[in-house]
Amino acid sequence: MTNAAARDVPRPRPDEAWRDWTKAELDAAYDNSAAVTDSAAWLAQWAARSAALRARQPELLDLPYGPGDRTRLDIFRCGQNNAPLFVFVHGGYWQRNSKAVFSCMAEGLLAHGVDVALPGYTLAPEASLTQIVGEIRAAIRWLRNDGAALNVAQGRLMASGWSAGGHLAASCLDMPEVDAVLAISGIHDLAPVAACHLNDALRLLPGEIASLSPINNLSRRTSGKSTPLALAWGTHELPELQRQSGAFARACAAVSRPCVTAPIVGANHFTILQELVRPDGALTALALDLLRQRQHVDG
């Protein structure tokens, strides 16, 4: 599997151009699986690698942080005391996949002395997006409050995620429990999502489109804290996915909110995660840098 499996895509369109598209055009603009012909093979590879990691570290799997069947999380330990914690939220447009498929996203950071947690969440349409965001925030609070008994989450904590998980990570930017955020190929403006086929399961209410879009909530502040933020995307992703991160970065600049942008050259929506799986990957390095920034600010 190589980046050649992703078709070349044109440069992202202007931020409001999607409003003039037909529904069919908008549906295609967010169809990552169709854009990457070997996407199923990547998911299968990650599932196999994840199963192997889960077999090696079965001690802290499926810990309940809430009452639902999917409100459980997995923790993988690096073996060091007082290690920082990287919280990775899986994608799937809020309506498919599971944390178990993405356990291997822990491998790169485990090699650098970072613990990793992967929370699950209730999928749409069973849950509204309001509920899903609330569950991920609850998982992070649980890690901070209950992690001491497990010897985790007592140091620096980074919220991260991919695709829909990037949206969910960015939705935690204002939390006092979070020390840094890395959103990978995230959805930061829900308005176009509400206008395409993805809304068949999400059934977003008008108020949710505004309140749950990270791009609309940059004015929220936590007193005395400036949380490092980085946005990463692949240059071979669909133009709309690239635009989402670019528009969020421009919104940050408009309110003088520091933000690191990290376009990963040649990566598509799936191969970008190889940069997190690998100990020498670009996203692994970026996450480590963000954790050091938080350490410097706290110090």
Secondary structure, 3 states (H helix, E strand, C coil): CCHHHECCCCCCCCCCHHHHCCHHHHHHHCCHHHHECCHHHHHHHHHHHHHHHHHHCCCCCCEECCCCCCCEEEEECCCCCCCCEEEEECCCCCCCCCHHHHHHHHHHHHCCCCEEEEECCCCCCCCCHHHHHHHHHHHHHHHHHHHHHHCCCCCCEEEEEECHHHHHHHCCCCCCCCCEEEEECCCCCCHHHHCCCCHHHHCCCHHHHHHCCHHHCCCCCCCCCCCCEEEEEECCCCHHHHHHHHHHHHHHHHCCCCCEEEEECCCCCCHHHHHHHCCCCHHHHHHHHHHHHHHHHHC
